Amino acid sequence: MEGNRPAPPSGKSVCVYLGGNRGSSQRYIDEAASLGRLMATEGIGLVYGGASVGLMGVLADAVLADGGFVTGVVPRQLSYQELAHEGLHQLVEVDTMHERKHRMQVLSQGCIALPGGFGTLEEMTEALCWSQRPLELMEKPCCFANIDGYYDHLFAFFDRAVEGGLLLPENRALALQAPTATEALRSIQRVWDEEERAIEDLIKSYGA
């Protein structure tokens, strides 16, 4: 249940979307575990779908094993409750899948997609939709961990949509990618750093 728990040391959290299955490649498992360890080391909280199985479980376990902070967001239906991770700092229960996605976005300052299926793709593209112009409902960096080219065809589709005049180039640029989970997190952190510098410059300009 959701309660008054301490915040991540850095004050920032990343929402990670990834498979509820482990997949057929050991590389996916290793990347999920590496990301979890790095997030714990950097003091960045994990927000994810709350499951104890698949790549989701690998990631959460790795964060927890290294002392990191984990928040899971799960729907209340009984079929999912059986999969919920019991060792999290926060387990937020919601009524609908749409509410689940919204809550995960509210609780995080960036998004990463590791390899996954329908859910991973749908959740990450919705996060991109919310960030794109002219909506700009919840602007935050979104990066795909394109491990072993897993998302190559998706990015080819994005480029085709731009060529067809159906996706604005500036919105296409919102879909970041990196070859590893570690680099995906570094990409998110670079955007955070740029945003902080921009705020500092704005403050200085007012004081000039």
DRENMIMI-890794 format. One record per residue (C-alpha): residue in three letters; y, z, x. Coordinates in nm, 3 decimals, padded with zeros to 5 digits. Each point is the difference from the previous one (the first is absolute). Example, Ala and Ser with C-alpha at 12.3 -4.5 7.8 and 13.67 -1.06 7.14 Angstrom:
<atom "Ala", <-00.450, 00.780, 01.230>>;
<atom "Ser", <00.344, -00.066, 00.137>>;
***
This chain:
<atom "Met", <00.000, 00.000, 00.000>>;
<atom "Glu", <00.360, -00.055, 00.103>>;
<atom "Gly", <00.171, 00.311, 00.128>>;
<atom "Asn", <00.263, 00.132, 00.235>>;
<atom "Arg", <-00.141, -00.109, 00.332>>;
<atom "Pro", <00.170, -00.042, 00.337>>;
<atom "Ala", <00.143, -00.343, 00.079>>;
<atom "Pro", <-00.117, -00.221, 00.289>>;
<atom "Pro", <00.158, 00.109, 00.331>>;
<atom "Ser", <00.205, -00.320, 00.030>>;
<atom "Gly", <00.116, 00.018, -00.359>>;
<atom "Lys", <-00.136, -00.352, -00.052>>;
<atom "Ser", <-00.317, -00.135, -00.159>>;
<atom "Val", <-00.166, -00.339, -00.007>>;
<atom "Cys", <-00.198, -00.129, -00.295>>;
<atom "Val", <-00.316, -00.172, 00.123>>;
<atom "Tyr", <-00.200, -00.235, -00.218>>;
<atom "Leu", <-00.354, -00.081, 00.112>>;
<atom "Gly", <-00.354, -00.051, -00.117>>;
<atom "Gly", <-00.205, 00.243, -00.205>>;
<atom "Asn", <-00.296, -00.154, 00.184>>;
<atom "Arg", <-00.049, 00.008, 00.376>>;
<atom "Gly", <-00.040, -00.376, 00.032>>;
<atom "Ser", <-00.231, -00.195, 00.225>>;
<atom "Ser", <00.191, 00.043, 00.327>>;
<atom "Gln", <-00.001, 00.307, 00.222>>;
<atom "Arg", <00.347, -00.110, 00.109>>;
<atom "Tyr", <00.140, 00.085, -00.344>>;
<atom "Ile", <-00.143, 00.351, 00.026>>;
<atom "Asp", <00.131, 00.048, 00.353>>;
<atom "Glu", <00.348, -00.122, -00.096>>;
<atom "Ala", <00.018, 00.233, -00.300>>;
<atom "Ala", <-00.102, 00.294, 00.218>>;
<atom "Ser", <00.250, -00.096, 00.272>>;
<atom "Leu", <00.281, -00.021, -00.252>>;
<atom "Gly", <-00.089, 00.341, -00.138>>;
<atom "Arg", <00.005, 00.162, 00.341>>;
<atom "Leu", <00.332, -00.162, 00.089>>;
<atom "Met", <00.164, 00.107, -00.325>>;
<atom "Ala", <-00.108, 00.358, 00.064>>;
<atom "Thr", <00.129, -00.012, 00.357>>;
<atom "Glu", <00.335, -00.144, -00.110>>;
<atom "Gly", <00.035, 00.255, -00.281>>;
<atom "Ile", <00.007, -00.273, -00.265>>;
<atom "Gly", <-00.156, 00.091, -00.332>>;
<atom "Leu", <-00.262, -00.217, -00.167>>;
<atom "Val", <00.030, -00.097, -00.365>>;
<atom "Tyr", <-00.305, -00.185, -00.129>>;
<atom "Gly", <-00.231, -00.045, -00.297>>;
<atom "Gly", <-00.171, 00.336, 00.042>>;
<atom "Ala", <-00.362, -00.112, 00.044>>;
<atom "Ser", <-00.256, 00.153, 00.233>>;
<atom "Val", <-00.198, -00.325, 00.036>>;
<atom "Gly", <00.035, -00.330, 00.183>>;
<atom "Leu", <00.283, -00.078, 00.239>>;
<atom "Met", <00.216, 00.231, -00.212>>;
<atom "Gly", <-00.220, 00.294, 00.092>>;
<atom "Val", <-00.013, -00.101, 00.366>>;
<atom "Leu", <00.380, -00.006, 00.018>>;
<atom "Ala", <00.055, 00.330, -00.180>>;
<atom "Asp", <-00.268, 00.177, 00.204>>;
<atom "Ala", <00.157, -00.121, 00.325>>;
<atom "Val", <00.345, 00.126, -00.099>>;
<atom "Leu", <-00.139, 00.336, -00.107>>;
<atom "Ala", <-00.218, 00.039, 00.309>>;
<atom "Asp", <00.307, -00.024, 00.222>>;
<atom "Gly", <00.208, 00.240, -00.208>>;
<atom "Gly", <00.196, -00.257, -00.200>>;
<atom "Phe", <00.135, 00.024, -00.354>>;
<atom "Val", <-00.170, -00.193, -00.282>>;
<atom "Thr", <00.097, -00.058, -00.362>>;
<atom "Gly", <-00.240, -00.175, -00.236>>;
<atom "Val", <00.099, -00.147, -00.335>>;
<atom "Val", <-00.282, -00.046, -00.251>>;
<atom "Pro", <-00.039, -00.097, -00.366>>;
<atom "Arg", <-00.140, 00.268, -00.229>>;
<atom "Gln", <-00.298, -00.195, -00.133>>;
<atom "Leu", <-00.327, 00.172, 00.078>>;
<atom "Ser", <-00.154, -00.304, 00.167>>;
<atom "Tyr", <00.256, 00.027, 00.280>>;
<atom "Gln", <00.008, 00.378, 00.026>>;
<atom "Glu", <-00.347, -00.007, 00.154>>;
<atom "Leu", <00.139, -00.203, 00.291>>;
<atom "Ala", <00.306, 00.218, 00.063>>;
<atom "His", <00.034, 00.158, 00.342>>;
<atom "Glu", <-00.020, 00.380, -00.022>>;
<atom "Gly", <00.166, 00.085, 00.332>>;
<atom "Leu", <00.350, -00.137, -00.049>>;
<atom "His", <00.328, 00.190, 00.018>>;
<atom "Gln", <00.107, -00.148, -00.332>>;
<atom "Leu", <-00.201, -00.174, -00.270>>;
<atom "Val", <00.233, -00.145, -00.261>>;
<atom "Glu", <-00.159, -00.091, -00.334>>;
<atom "Val", <00.157, -00.266, -00.222>>;
<atom "Asp", <-00.089, -00.156, -00.335>>;
<atom "Thr", <00.014, -00.373, 00.078>>;
<atom "Met", <-00.049, -00.235, 00.292>>;
<atom "His", <00.360, -00.116, -00.032>>;
<atom "Glu", <00.121, 00.361, 00.026>>;
<atom "Arg", <-00.225, 00.042, 00.300>>;
<atom "Lys", <00.161, -00.290, 00.184>>;
<atom "His", <00.348, 00.118, -00.087>>;
<atom "Arg", <-00.069, 00.354, 00.120>>;
<atom "Met", <-00.141, -00.126, 00.329>>;
<atom "Gln", <00.318, -00.199, 00.055>>;
<atom "Val", <00.225, 00.294, -00.087>>;
<atom "Leu", <-00.182, 00.222, 00.249>>;
<atom "Ser", <00.022, -00.241, 00.295>>;
<atom "Gln", <00.254, -00.176, 00.220>>;
<atom "Gly", <-00.214, -00.295, 00.106>>;
<atom "Cys", <-00.321, -00.185, -00.085>>;
<atom "Ile", <-00.292, -00.129, 00.205>>;
<atom "Ala", <-00.291, -00.210, -00.125>>;
<atom "Leu", <-00.326, 00.013, 00.192>>;
<atom "Pro", <-00.291, -00.224, -00.104>>;
<atom "Gly", <-00.093, 00.048, -00.364>>;
<atom "Gly", <-00.073, -00.180, -00.325>>;
<atom "Phe", <00.174, -00.059, -00.332>>;
<atom "Gly", <00.160, 00.345, -00.012>>;
<atom "Thr", <00.141, -00.015, 00.351>>;
<atom "Leu", <00.148, -00.344, -00.057>>;
<atom "Glu", <00.144, 00.085, -00.341>>;
<atom "Glu", <00.158, 00.326, 00.116>>;
<atom "Met", <00.157, -00.145, 00.314>>;
<atom "Thr", <00.138, -00.308, -00.173>>;
<atom "Glu", <00.148, 00.219, -00.274>>;
<atom "Ala", <00.174, 00.207, 00.269>>;
<atom "Leu", <00.141, -00.326, 00.138>>;
<atom "Cys", <00.108, -00.107, -00.348>>;
<atom "Trp", <00.193, 00.325, -00.045>>;
<atom "Ser", <00.175, -00.056, 00.334>>;
<atom "Gln", <00.097, -00.364, -00.050>>;
<atom "Arg", <00.337, -00.132, -00.104>>;
<atom "Pro", <00.149, 00.017, -00.256>>;
<atom "Leu", <-00.217, 00.292, -00.122>>;
<atom "Glu", <00.023, 00.235, 00.301>>;
<atom "Leu", <-00.150, 00.284, -00.201>>;
<atom "Met", <-00.167, 00.181, 00.290>>;
<atom "Glu", <00.091, -00.152, 00.333>>;
<atom "Lys", <-00.230, 00.100, 00.284>>;
<atom "Pro", <-00.179, -00.174, 00.288>>;
<atom "Cys", <-00.338, -00.152, -00.092>>;
<atom "Cys", <-00.238, -00.110, 00.276>>;
<atom "Phe", <-00.346, -00.156, -00.018>>;
<atom "Ala", <-00.242, 00.099, 00.276>>;
<atom "Asn", <-00.138, -00.350, 00.045>>;
<atom "Ile", <-00.312, 00.111, 00.183>>;
<atom "Asp", <-00.201, -00.292, 00.137>>;
<atom "Gly", <00.205, -00.233, -00.219>>;
<atom "Tyr", <-00.110, 00.168, -00.323>>;
<atom "Tyr", <00.325, -00.091, -00.176>>;
<atom "Asp", <00.059, -00.344, 00.157>>;
<atom "His", <-00.066, -00.186, -00.325>>;
<atom "Leu", <00.231, 00.232, -00.191>>;
<atom "Phe", <00.286, -00.069, 00.240>>;
<atom "Ala", <-00.074, -00.372, -00.025>>;
<atom "Phe", <00.044, 00.037, -00.377>>;
<atom "Phe", <00.332, 00.181, 00.048>>;
<atom "Asp", <00.119, -00.287, 00.221>>;
<atom "Arg", <-00.117, -00.255, -00.255>>;
<atom "Ala", <00.195, 00.186, -00.271>>;
<atom "Val", <00.315, -00.025, 00.214>>;
<atom "Glu", <-00.060, -00.371, 00.058>>;
<atom "Gly", <-00.039, -00.046, -00.374>>;
<atom "Gly", <00.328, 00.174, -00.072>>;
<atom "Leu", <-00.172, 00.285, -00.184>>;
<atom "Leu", <00.059, 00.277, 00.253>>;
<atom "Leu", <00.334, 00.061, 00.166>>;
<atom "Pro", <-00.018, -00.003, 00.382>>;
<atom "Glu", <00.173, 00.339, 00.017>>;
<atom "Asn", <-00.265, 00.145, -00.231>>;
<atom "Arg", <-00.279, -00.165, 00.200>>;
<atom "Ala", <00.139, 00.183, 00.304>>;
<atom "Leu", <-00.070, 00.334, -00.171>>;
<atom "Ala", <-00.374, -00.051, 00.054>>;
<atom "Leu", <-00.042, 00.121, 00.357>>;
<atom "Gln", <-00.325, -00.035, 00.188>>;
<atom "Ala", <-00.156, 00.142, 00.316>>;
<atom "Pro", <-00.334, -00.063, 00.173>>;
<atom "Thr", <-00.107, 00.365, -00.006>>;
<atom "Ala", <00.052, 00.309, -00.212>>;
<atom "Thr", <00.183, 00.167, 00.287>>;
<atom "Glu", <00.245, -00.288, 00.029>>;
<atom "Ala", <00.046, 00.001, -00.376>>;
<atom "Leu", <00.117, 00.361, 00.017>>;
<atom "Arg", <00.225, -00.082, 00.295>>;
<atom "Ser", <00.156, -00.280, -00.207>>;
<atom "Ile", <00.076, 00.248, -00.277>>;
<atom "Gln", <00.152, 00.242, 00.251>>;
<atom "Arg", <00.221, -00.272, 00.148>>;
<atom "Val", <00.144, -00.072, -00.343>>;
<atom "Trp", <00.065, 00.372, -00.049>>;
<atom "Asp", <00.179, 00.013, 00.335>>;
<atom "Glu", <00.215, -00.301, -00.093>>;
<atom "Glu", <00.091, 00.158, -00.332>>;
<atom "Glu", <00.099, 00.326, 00.169>>;
<atom "Arg", <00.217, -00.183, 00.253>>;
<atom "Ala", <00.169, -00.193, -00.281>>;
<atom "Ile", <00.079, 00.326, -00.180>>;
<atom "Glu", <00.134, 00.155, 00.320>>;
<atom "Asp", <00.221, -00.305, 00.061>>;
<atom "Leu", <00.130, 00.017, -00.356>>;
<atom "Ile", <00.085, 00.368, 00.038>>;
<atom "Lys", <00.179, -00.071, 00.327>>;
<atom "Ser", <00.199, -00.282, -00.160>>;
<atom "Tyr", <00.128, 00.236, -00.270>>;
<atom "Gly", <00.102, 00.250, 00.265>>;
<atom "Ala", <00.181, -00.257, 00.214>>;
***
